[in-house]
Amino acid sequence: GLSDEEILSVNLVTSYFNFVNRIALGLGVEFNEEEIKGYKY
């Protein structure tokens, strides 16, 4: 299993990614093909 610190780190990274993603989408930031490769919007 994971330690409490590792679980916290995973949660922080995931939360930050989601936060930044929603800010960018909310502001209408346009992404080029390379930036969105592998992501589904």
Number of C-alpha atoms within 10 A of each C-alpha: 5 7 8 8 9 11 11 12 12 10 12 12 11 11 12 11 11 12 11 11 12 12 11 13 12 9 8 9 9 10 11 7 8 7 9 11 9 8 6 5 5
